[in-house]
Amino acid sequence: MPKIELHDISVSYIVGDFSNVGLKDIIIQRLQGKYQPKKFVAVKNVSFSLEEGELLGIVGANGAGKSTLLKVISGIMRPTTGKMAVRGNIASLLELGTGFDGDLTVRENTFLRGAMLGYTREFMNQTYQSIIEFAELQEFEDRLFSHLSSGMKSRLAFSIACLVNPDILILDEVLSVGDGAFRQKSEQKMLEIIKGGATTLLVSHSLDQIRRMATKVLWLDKGNQVAFGETKEICDRYQAFLNGK
């Protein structure tokens, strides 16, 4: 049974400038049948399935709907239409700093984040040192999270997400943060996770990274699903698109 299944998932928003329109005016317009809210479709009719141990690379320009789709799969947002099944516990890293408290220390935030992911205190006690060592933050355990650099924050978030044994791992542009050595270490960790059976979704603007790591690729453009399939085929088509061919 697939770990993730999406069938015609769409996400739309009502948009417009309501600053000069009062609630009374909107009610009157609705009664008169003149109110026509504008809708923006962020994701339109996306369908795919992933098996255990697969890594899906998601490519597309800014505004393609990649982050919105990840939020839907993570359970942060509900799709407007379509059906979806996600089987297993999820660890997601969608935005830098999400799930952390700037007024707490690195140590406190590590346990807080673990609790938010549903892990016991006992498990986090056993895993904590590995998390800190992987993030290379041994000298900053008692430093406030808000005092960390963006690279340090990303390393901690990635370390927690990867070292708590998720069934499904969702990452949005996080492997691009940090120095070259840490990026390489992160990729190696990702490969270990895949071999361990976790299903992973990765948004990245690095096509080389997608080629190296992904088993399947989803190409989105302005919310539409352009293609889904084998890594080499989709990456070659996307590269040709970027080159204007």
N, C-alpha and C positions, 0 to 999 in steps of 0.2 A: 504494500500500500504506500503511495507517495507520501512524503513528509509534508509537502506543500502543494496545494491544488488551487488554482485560480481559474474561474470561468466567467469571462466577460465582465471583469471588474472595472467600474467607472467611478470617478470621484468628481463632483461638480460643486461650485460655490456660487452663491448669489453675490454679485458685485455691483458697485455703483457709488455715486457720491450722494450720500443721504444728509449731508450737512445742511442743505438748504430746504430739505423736505421734512416736515413734521409728521408725527404719527397720525394726526388728524387728516392731513392731506393724503397720506397713504391709504387710510381707511376709506376716505371718500372716493379716491381713484379706484380702489378695489370694488366698491359698491357700484360704481359706474362702469366697471369693466375696462377701465383705461390703464390700470396698473400692470405694467409689464416688466418684471424684474429681469435684469440681465444675468446670464449665467456664464461662468467660466468653467470649462471642462479641463481639469488638471490631468486626469487619466481617463482614457476611453477604451473600453472593451479589450482589456488585457487578459490573456489566457495563457497559462503554462503550468507544468507540474515538475516537481523535483523529487528525486529519490534520495534515500539516506546516503550521505557521504558525497553528494554532489556540491559543487561550488558554482553558483550563478553569478557571472559578471554582468553588470547592468551598465550600458553605455548610452550616451546621448548628450546633446548640448545642454547648457543651463536652461532651465525652464521646460525640460522634456518630461518632467513628472516623476523623475527617479526617486527623489526623497519622499514625495507624497506616497508613492507606491510602497516604499519601505515602512512608512508610518502605518499604512493600512495592514500590512502583513504583521507588524509588531503589535497591533491591537490598539494603537494610539488613536487612530481614526477609523471611522466606519465607512465602507464603500457606499456610494449612492445607489448603485445597482450592481447586480452580479452575485455570485456565490463563491465562497472561499472556505478551505479547510486547512488548518495548520495543526500538525500533530507533534507535540513535544514542548519542552520548556525552552523559552527564548531568552537569549542574551542579546540586547541590541545596543549599539553605539551609534546614534544618529547625529548628535550635535555635541560639540565639545562642551563639557561641563554639565551635561544633562544628568540629573540624579545626584548631584553633589551639592554640599552646603559650604559656601565660601568661608563661613565663620567656624567651621570645624577643621580639625587637623587631618593630615593625610591618613593617619591610622584610623581616626574616627570615621572618616568618609569611606574608607575601605570596608569597614564592617557595616556601615549604613547602606552602601551600595549592594553588598552581599545580601543583606536582609531584604532589600527591595526586589532582588532577583529570586527570593524565596529560599535562601540557604540558611541552615541553622548556625547558631553561634559556635557549636562544636566544629562544624565543617570549616567555618571561616577561621577559627583558631588554628586548625591544621593547615590551612591553605595560605594564611596571611603572609608568612615569610617568603613563600615562593612568589606571591604576587608582588611584594615590594622589591625583591631581588630582580625579578624579570623587568620591572619598571625602572630599575636602577635608581631607586629613591631611598636607599638605606639611610642616608644622612639627612633626609627631610621628613621622617616619619611624624615628627611633632611640629612641623611647619603648617601654618594655616593654608588650606587649599587655595584661597584667594591670592596667596603670595607666590604661587608656583607660576612658572612660565607656561605658555600655551603648549609647548612641547612636553613638559613634565605632566601636565594635566592629561594630555592625550595618551602618554605612555601608561599612566595609572589606569585610565579608563579602559584602554585596550587590554592591559594585563588582567584586570578583574574580569572582563568579558570573556577572555580566552581561557583563564585558568580555573573557572568554576564549572567546567564540563557541561556546556549547554548542548541540547539536542539540535538547536537551530541558532546560528550566529548571524547577526545582521550588522553590517558595517557600512557606514556612509563616509567615504573619503577620509578615513582615519589612518590608512597605511602610508599616506603621503606626508604625515606630520612626523617630525623628528629627524635626526641625522641619518646618514647613509647606513651606518652600522646597525642602528635600531630598526630601520626599515627592512634590512635584510633579515634580521632576527625575527621580525614580525612575520615576514613571508614564510620563513621556516616553520614558525609556530602554526601558521595557518595550514600549511601542508600536513603537519602532525594532526591537527584537528580534523581535517578531511579524512585522513587515513583512519582516525579513531571513530569515524562514522557520523560526525556532525554534518548537517546540511547548512551551507553558508551562502549568504547573499552579500555581494560586494559591489558597491558603487565606486568607480574610479575613473578619473580622466586620463589615466596612464594606460594606453592600449597595450603597451608592452607587458605591463603587470597583469592585465586581463588575459593576454595570450599565455603567459607563464602559468597562471594559477587556475583559471576557470575551466570547468568541464562543459558548461553550457553558457551561452551569452544571450541576453535580451537587449534589443536595440529599441529605444524609445525616441520619438521625435514629436514635440509639441503635444505630448500626452498620448499619442498614437503608438501602437505596437507595430514597428516596421518589420521586425523579424525576431525569431527565437529559434535557436538551434545549436549546432556544433560550433565550437570556439573558432577554429580556423576560418570556416566559411563566413561566419557573421563578422568577424574582425576584419577579414579581407574586404568585405562589402562596405563596412563602415569606414575603413581607411580610404577606399576609393571615393566614398562620399565626401570625406573631409578634404580630399585632394581635388574635388570638383570634377571627378570623372564619371 
